[in-house]
Amino acid sequence: MKRSLDGYQPRRGYLAELLQSVPELNHPEMPDYELHEFEPLLDSANMRPENWLEIAKTIHDHHQLFDGFVVIHGTDTMAYTASALPFLLKGLNKPVILTGSQIPLCEIRNDARENLITSLKIAADHPIPETAICFGGFLLRGCRARKVTANGFNAFQSPNYPPLGRIGTSIDVRSEMVLEPIDKPFKLAIEKDKNPQVAAFRLFPGIDHDILVNLFQPPLKGIVIEAFGVGNAPSNDKLFLQVIREATNRGVIVVVCTQCTQGRVDLTGYSAGQALQKAGAISGADMTVEAALAKLYFLLNQNLSADQVRQQLQQNLVGEITVK
């Protein structure tokens, strides 16, 4: 990012200039690296699912050439990309570390320098066969992370899974929390994006039926509903439940996550949750909304029936769900 009259904007070639002013990168203990810039460069607020696939393809195409990969990404949608890459990179056996900063590297006072240096060290020196976020002193599983503060340096947390590591005077990776390597060939899980229409929607008291009718219209293929508490919704609103039922009968996949920062959905606990289940919705368990949306995108890009998608959504595929 570089300052402009319209605020910070990405500028091609600017990061390479800035990295030349970071002497630590030339230290003999630092790994060699190559910088790849995408075209066009995007503020992360402009990211789309096809950009997830572009990043995954780039890692796939260069997989044999490097010990690990660092994806420099804006914080606004980093959790979405970090959730999508584990599904797209099938059989990953090298670290893919996402990082960024709350204050750009171009500023005198910034958190970018430390995050970048640490990410490079982890990607080069630690055998972590998964996608993770390195930020603000923590190493977090990518498909478990969420951005929790707009201003603090500890911008990301993993509410339902412990950190993979902590960064202080040393880099302490908890090997017991890291995924086991998969003894399968590494490949790209999606060769071509079918552009399935997925969405996420947050319930609120007094939601109007007409809003839902419009939201659930074709070509919608799947939706994540952020429900109250453990997955509750207005069970006395027949029109609301009718919209859900009609959509699921058409094959729309409805996944229920919680609005709470931490915890797990249980659609059997209250009648208000059972109403959603009877209408055809399925539990997202303790997945983050970001992970559930990325998983929907991934599964709907496969040649699967609606029932197969629903079944796999409730299975732990890449460490995104806690298995009871």
N, C-alpha and C positions, 0 to 999 in steps of 0.2 A: 504494500500500500504506500502511496505517496500523497502528500498534501496537495490539495488543489483548491480553487475558489469554491468548488462545490463539495468540499469535504474530501476525505480519504478515498482514493480510487486506485485500482491496480494498474500498473504501467509495465509494459513488456520490457524486459532487460534490467529493470530497476533493482530487483532482488540480487542479481549477479553483482551489481555495483555495490550494494550494501554489504554483501558477504565478504567482499575484499577488505572491508574495514573492520572485520571481526578477526583479530589476530589468533584467537583460540583455535580457529578452524585449521590453522597451519601448524598447530602443535603436533609433535611426533606421535602422541598417543591418540590423536584423532584419525578416523578412517578417511581414506580417499573417497571422494564422492563425485558424481556427475549431476548437473542440474538440468532437469527437463521442464520446459514451460509449455503449458497447453495454449492452444489458440482457438478462441480468444481467452484471455485471462478473465476470470469472473470474480466479482464480489460473491461470497457464498450465498447471499440472499437470492442470487439469480440462478442457483443450482437447480438442475432438473434430473430426473432419473437417468436420462441418456448420458449425463455427465458422470454418474456413478459407473456406468458401463465403460465409458471412455477411460476412466482411471483404472478400472480392473483390466481392460485390454492392454493398457500400457505396461502394467505390472506383469501381466502374463507374457507379453512379447519380450520383456527384458529379464525374465525370471532367472535364467541360467547365468546371467552376466554379473549378478550382484548378490551379496550376502543378506541384504535386507533393503527395505524401502521406507523412505520418510515422505509422507504426503503433507505438504504445507497447505493448510486449509483455513478459511475464515471460521470463526467460532459459531456464527449464527446457525449454520446447518451442519456443523461438523458431526454431530451425533447421528444425523441421518446417513451421511456417507459412511461413517464408521460402522453403522448397523447394516448397510447394504453390502459392503465389500466382503464380509465373511461368507455371505450366501453366494456371491458371484465368483469368489476365488476358491474353487473346489479342490480339496487336497493340498491346501497351502501348507508349506513346511518351512517358511521363512518369516521373519517379522515384517509386518506392515504397520508402521507407526504414524498415526496422524497427530499433528501438532499445529500450533498457531500462537496467537497472542491476543491479549486484550488491548495492549498498546503497541502500535506498529514498530517494527525494527528501526524505522527512520527517526524515531524520537529518542532523545537522549535518555530519558527514563522509560524503560520498556521491560516487558517480561519475555519478549521474543527470543532474545539471545540465549538465555538459560534453557528455555523449552527446546530450542533447535539443537543446541549442543548436546543436551541429554538425550534427545530423540536419536540423533546420529550415533551416539555411543551405544544405546540400547539396540538399535537396528544392526549394528556391526558386531557387537560383543555378546549378545544374549540370545540363546536358541529358543525364541518364542514363536511357535508355529501358528500364529493367529494375528488378527487385526486388533490393534489397541490404540488408545489415546494416551499420549504423554503430555501432561499439562499440570502446572501449578504444584509440582511435587508429588504427583500420583501417576501411576500407570494403571489404566482401567481397560477392562475388556470393552471393545468398541461397541458391540451390540447390547451392552448393559449400561452405557453411559448416557447422561443427559446434561444439558447445560442448565445450571441452577442459579447463576447470577450474571447480570449484565455488566457488572462493574468490577467485581473482585477477581484477583489473580487465580484463585481456586475455582475456576469457572465451571468445572465438571465434577459430577459425582456419579457413583454407581450404587444406586439405592438398594438394589436387591442382590448384589453380589460383591464380595470383598474385593478391594484393589488387588491387581496382579503384582503390584510393587509400590514401594515408597521411595522417594528421592530426597535424600538429605545430604549429609556429608559423604554418604555412599549411595550407590544404586542397589537397592535390595529388592530383588525379584523373588516372589514367593512361588517357587516351582510347583508346589502342590496345587496352586490355584490356576495354573496355566493348562491349556488343553494339551492332551497327549498328541504326539505326531500321528498323522494318518498315513498308513501304508498303502496309498493309492496314488496313481499318476496325477500330477497337478494339471488342472485344465480350467478353462473358462466355462462357467455353468450356463451362461447365456451367450450365444453367438450373435443373435439378432434380437433387438428390442421390439416386441410386439405392441408396445405402448398400451398395456392394459390400464384402464381408467380406475385408479384407486383414490380414496379420499379418507380424511379423518375429520371427525365432528365431535365437538364437546357439548354434552347435554347441559341444560340450564333450566331452572324452575320456570314453568310457564311456556315452554317451547311451543311454537305455533305449528299446527299440523301441515299447513301449506309449505312451510320451509322444508320439512322432511319430504313431502311429495316431490318437490322440485329437485332436492338433493339426490333422491334415489332413482331418478329417471335414467334410462339408458343414455349413454353407453357405460354407466357405472358397472364395474365388475366386482369391486370389493371395497369395504369401508371399515375403518376402525372407529368405534364409538367409545368416547371417553365418558364412562358412566360414573355415578356417584359411588363412593365407598368401595365395597367388595363387588361391585357390578350391578348396582341397583338402578332402576329407571322407573318412570311414572306408570305403575301397573294399572291405575284406574283410568288411564287415557286409552280408550279402545281404538281411536283413530291412529294414535302413535304406534301401537302394537300392530295394527292392520297394515301400516306402511312397511314395517319390518317383515311381517309375514309374507306379504305379497312380493317383496324384493327377494327374500330367500327362496321362495317358490320359483322365481325366475332364474335362480342360480347365482344371485349376488351373494358374496361371502361377507358376513357380518361378524366382526371380531370385537369383543368387549374388553377394554382395558379400564383401569381405574384412573380417575382424576388425581388421586393421591400420589404424592411423590414416591411413597414406599408402600409395599404390600402386594397382595395377591387377589385376583378376582376369584370369587366363588359364587357361581350362579345358582347354587342350590341352597344357600344359607337363608335367604329371605324370599318371600313371595314376589317381591319387587324384582328380584334377580331371576327367579324362575319364570316370570312372565316373558323376559327376553329370550330365555332358553327355549321356551315352548313356541316362541315366534320364529325360531330357527337360528338364533345367534349362538355363537360359540365363545367359550372363555379364552381370553388371552393370557390367563394365568398371571405370572409376574413379569411378562414382557413390558418393556417401555413402549410407548406409543410409536417412537421412532423405529424400534425393532419390528413391531407388528406391521407397520406400514411397509417397511423394506421387505419383510418376509412375504407379505401379500404380493408385492410387485414381482418378487422372484418366483413364487409358486404359480402365479397367473401367467408367467412367461413360459411355463412348461406345458407339455401336452398332457394335462391332467384333467380329470373330471372334477366337478364341483365337490363331490364327496371326498375325492382324494386330496383336494386342496384343504378342505376342512380337517381331514384326518392329520395331514402333515403340519398344519398350523398348530396343532395341539401337541406335537412331538418336539423334543429338543434336537435341533439339527446342527447348530454351530455354537452351542453354549448360551443361547438366548433365553432359555427357560430353566428354572430350577426344577429338577426332577425330584418329586417327593419320594 
